[in-house]
């Protein structure tokens, strides 16, 4: 239990230092921008099927495909995974 507490404490201290602009070694992850339409087409799913498979609304998917909006955060991470290995992600999600 002590190791878990110390790890969490150290992480919080580093997060505070980082937010204050102090230079510390931090690993940042920046997902690549994606072309949502090409990813969907690679899966051979319709817009409705793709949206249902990944828990997003069809309207949001259409905005992404038209370029009106861009996926961010967890959605962008998921789409990068789908881009790299659509069969694996669909297999995992379909259990």
C-alpha positions as CSV (number, residue, x, y, z in Angstrom):
1,X,0.0,0.0,0.0
2,X,2.9,2.4,0.8
3,X,4.2,2.0,-2.7
4,X,0.9,2.9,-4.3
5,X,0.5,6.0,-2.0
6,X,4.1,7.2,-2.8
7,X,3.5,6.7,-6.5
8,X,0.3,8.7,-6.4
9,X,1.8,11.4,-4.2
10,X,4.8,11.7,-6.5
11,X,2.5,11.9,-9.6
12,X,0.4,14.7,-8.0
13,X,3.5,16.7,-7.0
14,X,4.9,16.4,-10.6
15,X,1.5,17.5,-12.0
16,X,1.5,20.5,-9.7
17,X,5.0,21.5,-10.7
18,X,4.2,21.0,-14.4
19,X,1.1,23.2,-14.1
20,X,3.2,25.9,-12.5
21,X,5.6,25.9,-15.5
22,X,8.5,24.1,-13.8
23,X,10.6,22.0,-16.0
24,X,10.2,18.3,-15.1
25,X,10.4,15.2,-17.3
26,X,6.9,14.5,-18.4
27,X,5.7,12.3,-21.2
28,X,3.0,13.9,-23.2
29,X,0.9,12.1,-25.8
30,X,-0.4,14.0,-28.8
31,X,-2.7,11.9,-31.0
32,X,-2.3,12.5,-34.7
33,X,-5.1,14.3,-36.6
34,X,-7.2,11.8,-38.5
35,X,-9.3,11.7,-41.7
36,X,-12.5,10.2,-40.2
37,X,-14.2,9.5,-43.5
38,X,-11.2,7.4,-44.8
39,X,-11.1,5.5,-41.4
40,X,-14.8,4.7,-41.7
41,X,-14.5,3.6,-45.3
42,X,-11.6,1.3,-44.3
43,X,-13.9,-0.4,-41.9
44,X,-16.5,-0.8,-44.7
45,X,-19.2,0.4,-42.3
46,X,-22.0,2.9,-43.1
47,X,-22.1,6.1,-41.2
48,X,-24.9,4.6,-39.0
49,X,-23.0,1.4,-38.4
50,X,-19.8,3.2,-37.6
51,X,-21.5,5.6,-35.2
52,X,-23.2,2.8,-33.4
53,X,-20.1,0.7,-33.2
54,X,-18.1,3.4,-31.5
55,X,-20.8,5.1,-29.5
56,X,-21.0,8.4,-31.3
57,X,-23.9,10.2,-32.8
58,X,-24.4,10.1,-36.6
59,X,-24.6,13.9,-36.5
60,X,-21.2,14.1,-34.9
61,X,-19.7,11.6,-37.3
62,X,-21.0,13.7,-40.3
63,X,-19.6,16.9,-38.9
64,X,-16.2,15.1,-38.5
65,X,-16.4,13.8,-42.1
66,X,-17.3,17.2,-43.5
67,X,-14.5,18.8,-41.5
68,X,-16.9,21.2,-39.7
69,X,-15.5,19.8,-36.4
70,X,-12.5,17.7,-35.4
71,X,-12.5,14.8,-33.0
72,X,-10.7,15.5,-29.8
73,X,-9.7,13.8,-26.6
74,X,-10.7,10.2,-26.1
75,X,-12.5,10.1,-29.5
76,X,-9.3,11.1,-31.3
77,X,-7.4,8.4,-29.5
78,X,-10.0,5.8,-30.4
79,X,-10.0,6.9,-34.0
80,X,-6.2,6.6,-34.2
81,X,-6.6,3.0,-32.9
82,X,-9.2,2.2,-35.4
83,X,-7.1,3.7,-38.2
84,X,-4.2,1.5,-37.2
85,X,-6.1,-1.7,-36.5
86,X,-9.8,-1.6,-37.3
87,X,-10.4,-5.3,-37.1
88,X,-8.8,-5.6,-33.7
89,X,-10.7,-2.7,-32.2
90,X,-14.0,-4.0,-33.7
91,X,-13.3,-7.4,-32.3
92,X,-12.6,-6.1,-28.9
93,X,-15.7,-3.9,-28.8
94,X,-17.9,-6.7,-30.0
95,X,-16.5,-9.0,-27.4
